[in-house]
Amino acid sequence: MPKAVRQKRVTKTTLSKDSSVRSRIVPASSLSKGIKLLAYGRGKTGKTRLFSTFPKPALLLGTEDGTNSIADIDGIDFLYLQHSDDMVGVIEVLKEGEYQSVGLDTGGGFQEIIVKEALDLDEVPVQRTYGMGSGKFKDGRQMWGVVGLQFKERLRRLIDLADTQNINVMIIAHERNFQEEGDGHELITPTIGAALTPSVAGWLNGAVDYVCQTFIREQTNIVTQTIAGKKIKQKQKTGEMEYCLRIGPHPVYLTGFRVKKKVGDLPDSIVDPDYGKIMSLIEGS
């Protein structure tokens, strides 16, 4: 006797769910989104100045006041974040559509705000250890776990605005050296990225589409010299400094750019970076 096969019962509920899912399927090329960018680097290397080139009106969320370098630029509003819940209110404001870009300066500073609230402190100790939360939490590891979850929950809502509201989102961070220890007698390999706890930094690197590092270097020109009757091209330092944005793959600095296939290989860095140059690389134009 053939085995009876139970048929799935089709109801109005299942039909409406299937229809809802199908209606949300669209070509990837038709999606209009803002960019999600993380820029980290040492102090005074042009992170805030890079944000000032983003489309206006723009809103800068500050855990520190680094606005001196952009005070002469119109179209940028500033909000000093005092509590982690300020982020909830900010997101509601951004959903109203007034701003084209939003920046957080800095990610590490916002994490410190959450730490202070978790420990009921006015200031975070300079030397942060796993034992910091032993009074209020089971141990420091539990405290850092709670801080990490709260940070991710709030930052995810901010970053998601790039997809839901077509707002450009830039997270600014200082840089940190994460030491990767090898087995046995292998040398310790430095890895430099955003100055956040390792788990949060790893999550943020994946949550954004573009991870880059700001730095300053001495400008060089290519000059041709005749040596022993042969013309040789050499790099010659000019004595002038230039602001750069590292975007290409690097063995030490954490970077990453999601670009179209037609773009091909990325340059190691962008000199005097701005929003327009970044978008040219993203679009391959």
C-alpha positions as CSV (number, residue, x, y, z in Angstrom):
1,M,0.0,0.0,0.0
2,P,1.5,3.4,-0.9
3,K,2.6,5.5,2.0
4,A,0.2,8.4,2.7
5,V,1.9,11.8,2.4
6,R,0.5,14.5,4.6
7,Q,-0.2,17.6,2.6
8,K,0.7,21.0,4.0
9,R,-2.5,22.9,4.8
10,V,-2.6,26.1,3.0
11,T,-4.3,28.9,4.9
12,K,-4.9,32.6,4.4
13,T,-2.1,33.2,7.0
14,T,0.5,31.2,5.0
15,L,-0.5,32.8,1.8
16,S,-0.2,36.3,3.2
17,K,3.2,35.6,4.6
18,D,4.5,34.1,1.3
19,S,3.0,37.1,-0.6
20,S,4.7,39.5,1.9
21,V,8.1,37.9,1.4
22,R,7.8,37.9,-2.4
23,S,6.8,41.6,-2.4
24,R,10.1,42.5,-0.6
25,I,12.4,40.7,-3.1
26,V,14.0,43.4,-5.3
27,P,17.1,43.6,-7.5
28,A,20.2,44.4,-5.5
29,S,21.1,47.0,-8.1
30,S,17.9,49.0,-7.3
31,L,18.8,49.5,-3.6
32,S,19.6,53.0,-2.5
33,K,21.7,53.1,0.6
34,G,24.0,55.4,2.5
35,I,27.6,54.3,3.1
36,K,28.7,52.7,6.4
37,L,32.3,53.6,7.2
38,L,34.6,53.1,10.1
39,A,37.7,55.4,10.1
40,Y,40.3,54.9,12.9
41,G,43.7,56.5,13.4
42,R,45.9,58.4,15.8
43,G,44.8,61.8,17.0
44,K,45.0,64.8,14.6
45,T,45.2,62.6,11.5
46,G,42.1,64.0,9.7
47,K,39.3,61.7,10.9
48,T,36.8,64.5,11.8
49,R,37.9,66.5,8.8
50,L,37.0,63.5,6.6
51,F,33.5,63.5,8.0
52,S,33.2,67.2,7.3
53,T,33.3,66.3,3.5
54,F,30.2,64.1,3.8
55,P,26.9,65.3,2.3
56,K,25.1,68.0,4.3
57,P,23.2,68.6,6.4
58,A,25.3,66.4,8.7
59,L,25.1,65.7,12.4
60,L,28.2,64.9,14.4
61,L,27.7,63.1,17.7
62,G,30.6,63.8,20.0
63,T,31.9,62.1,23.1
64,E,34.7,64.6,22.9
65,D,34.7,68.0,21.3
66,G,36.9,67.8,18.2
67,T,35.0,70.4,16.3
68,N,37.8,73.0,16.1
69,S,39.0,71.6,12.8
70,I,35.5,71.9,11.2
71,A,34.2,75.0,12.9
72,D,34.4,77.0,9.6
73,I,32.3,74.5,7.6
74,D,28.6,75.2,7.2
75,G,25.9,72.5,7.3
76,I,27.3,70.5,10.3
77,D,25.4,70.3,13.6
78,F,26.9,69.0,16.8
79,L,25.5,67.1,19.7
80,Y,27.5,66.2,22.8
81,L,26.5,62.8,24.0
82,Q,26.1,62.6,27.8
83,H,24.2,59.3,28.2
84,S,24.0,56.2,26.2
85,D,20.2,56.7,25.9
86,D,20.9,59.9,24.0
87,M,21.6,57.6,21.0
88,V,18.0,56.4,21.1
89,G,16.7,59.9,20.9
90,V,19.2,60.8,18.1
91,I,18.0,57.9,16.0
92,E,14.4,59.1,16.2
93,V,15.6,62.6,15.1
94,L,17.5,61.1,12.2
95,K,14.5,59.2,11.0
96,E,12.7,62.5,10.4
97,G,14.9,62.9,7.3
98,E,16.6,66.2,8.1
99,Y,20.2,64.9,7.9
100,Q,22.0,63.2,5.0
101,S,25.0,62.1,7.1
102,V,25.8,61.2,10.8
103,G,29.1,60.7,12.5
104,L,30.0,59.3,15.9
105,D,33.2,60.8,17.4
106,T,34.4,58.5,18.9
107,G,33.3,54.8,19.1
108,G,35.6,54.3,22.1
109,G,34.2,57.3,23.9
110,F,30.7,56.0,23.5
111,Q,31.8,52.6,24.9
112,E,33.3,54.5,27.9
113,I,29.9,56.2,28.5
114,I,28.3,52.7,28.7
115,V,31.1,51.5,31.1
116,K,30.5,54.5,33.4
117,E,26.8,53.8,33.5
118,A,27.3,50.1,34.2
119,L,29.6,50.8,37.1
120,D,27.8,54.0,38.4
121,L,31.1,55.9,38.0
122,D,31.7,59.6,37.1
123,E,34.9,58.7,35.3
124,V,36.3,55.4,33.9
125,P,39.7,54.5,35.5
126,V,42.7,55.1,33.1
127,Q,43.8,51.5,33.7
128,R,40.9,49.3,32.6
129,T,41.0,45.6,33.7
130,Y,38.6,42.7,33.9
131,G,38.4,43.2,37.6
132,M,36.7,46.6,37.2
133,G,33.2,45.2,37.5
134,S,33.8,42.9,40.4
135,G,31.7,45.0,42.8
136,K,28.5,45.2,40.8
137,F,28.8,42.2,38.6
138,K,29.8,38.6,39.1
139,D,33.2,39.4,37.7
140,G,34.8,41.8,35.2
141,R,34.2,39.5,32.3
142,Q,30.5,39.7,32.9
143,M,30.7,43.5,33.1
144,W,32.5,43.7,29.7
145,G,30.0,41.3,28.2
146,V,27.1,43.6,29.3
147,V,28.9,46.6,28.0
148,G,29.6,44.9,24.7
149,L,26.0,43.9,24.2
150,Q,24.7,47.4,25.0
151,F,27.2,49.0,22.6
152,K,26.3,46.7,19.8
153,E,22.6,47.2,20.3
154,R,22.8,51.0,20.1
155,L,25.4,51.2,17.3
156,R,23.4,48.6,15.2
157,R,20.4,51.0,15.2
158,L,22.6,53.9,14.1
159,I,24.4,51.9,11.4
160,D,21.1,50.4,10.1
161,L,20.0,54.0,9.2
162,A,22.2,53.7,6.1
163,D,19.9,50.9,4.8
164,T,16.6,52.1,6.1
165,Q,16.9,55.9,5.8
166,N,19.7,56.2,3.1
167,I,21.8,58.2,5.6
168,N,25.6,58.1,5.4
169,V,27.0,56.7,8.7
170,M,30.6,57.2,9.8
171,I,32.1,55.9,13.0
172,I,35.3,57.5,14.2
173,A,37.7,55.8,16.5
174,H,41.2,56.1,17.8
175,E,43.6,53.2,17.0
176,R,44.8,50.3,19.1
177,N,47.5,47.7,18.8
178,F,46.1,44.2,19.2
179,Q,48.9,41.7,19.8
180,E,48.3,38.3,18.2
181,E,50.5,35.8,20.0
182,G,51.9,32.9,17.9
183,D,52.4,29.3,19.1
184,G,55.8,28.2,20.4
185,H,58.6,30.5,19.4
186,E,56.7,32.5,16.8
187,L,57.0,36.2,17.0
188,I,54.1,38.3,18.3
189,T,52.3,39.9,15.3
190,P,50.9,43.4,15.8
191,T,47.4,44.1,14.4
192,I,46.2,47.7,14.5
193,G,42.5,48.5,14.4
194,A,39.8,50.6,16.1
195,A,40.4,51.3,19.8
196,L,37.6,49.2,21.2
197,T,37.4,45.9,23.1
198,P,38.4,43.0,20.8
199,S,34.9,41.5,20.6
200,V,33.3,44.9,19.9
201,A,35.9,45.9,17.4
202,G,35.5,42.6,15.5
203,W,31.7,43.1,15.4
204,L,32.0,46.7,14.2
205,N,34.5,45.7,11.4
206,G,31.8,43.4,10.0
207,A,28.8,45.7,10.6
208,V,30.2,48.4,8.3
209,D,31.1,48.2,4.6
210,Y,34.3,50.2,4.7
211,V,37.1,50.1,7.3
212,C,40.0,52.4,6.8
213,Q,42.8,54.1,8.7
214,T,43.9,57.8,8.7
215,F,47.6,58.7,8.8
216,I,50.0,61.5,7.9
217,R,53.1,61.0,5.9
218,E,55.8,63.1,4.2
219,Q,54.9,63.9,0.6
220,T,57.2,62.5,-2.1
221,N,57.7,63.3,-5.8
222,I,59.1,61.2,-8.5
223,V,62.3,62.8,-10.0
224,T,64.5,61.6,-12.8
225,Q,68.3,61.7,-12.1
226,T,71.2,60.8,-14.4
227,I,73.6,58.5,-12.7
228,A,76.6,57.1,-14.6
229,G,74.9,58.0,-17.9
230,K,71.6,56.3,-17.0
231,K,68.3,58.0,-16.2
232,I,66.9,56.7,-13.0
233,K,63.6,57.6,-11.4
234,Q,63.6,58.0,-7.6
235,K,61.3,59.2,-4.9
236,Q,62.3,62.4,-3.3
237,K,60.8,63.8,-0.1
238,T,59.4,67.4,-0.4
239,G,59.3,68.3,3.3
240,E,55.5,68.8,3.1
241,M,53.1,66.6,5.0
242,E,50.0,65.0,3.5
243,Y,46.9,63.5,5.0
244,C,46.1,60.0,3.8
245,L,43.4,57.3,4.2
246,R,44.6,53.7,4.1
247,I,42.0,51.5,2.3
248,G,44.0,48.7,0.6
249,P,44.8,45.3,2.2
250,H,47.6,45.5,4.7
251,P,49.4,42.9,6.9
252,V,49.2,45.0,10.1
253,Y,46.4,47.6,9.7
254,L,42.8,46.3,9.6
255,T,41.2,47.6,6.4
256,G,38.4,46.5,4.2
257,F,36.4,47.9,1.3
258,R,33.3,46.3,-0.3
259,V,33.4,47.5,-3.9
260,K,31.9,46.4,-7.2
261,K,33.9,43.8,-9.2
262,K,34.6,46.3,-12.0
263,V,36.6,48.4,-9.6
264,G,39.5,46.0,-9.6
265,D,42.4,46.4,-7.3
266,L,42.2,49.3,-4.8
267,P,45.1,51.7,-4.2
268,D,46.9,51.4,-0.9
269,S,45.6,54.8,0.2
270,I,43.8,58.0,-0.8
271,V,45.7,61.2,-0.5
272,D,43.7,64.2,0.9
273,P,40.7,62.0,1.2
274,D,37.1,63.2,1.0
275,Y,33.6,61.7,0.4
276,G,33.8,62.3,-3.3
277,K,37.1,60.3,-3.7
278,I,35.7,57.5,-1.6
279,M,32.5,57.3,-3.7
280,S,34.5,57.3,-6.9
281,L,36.3,54.2,-5.8
282,I,33.1,52.5,-4.5
283,E,31.3,53.1,-7.8
284,G,34.3,52.5,-10.0
285,S,33.9,55.9,-11.7
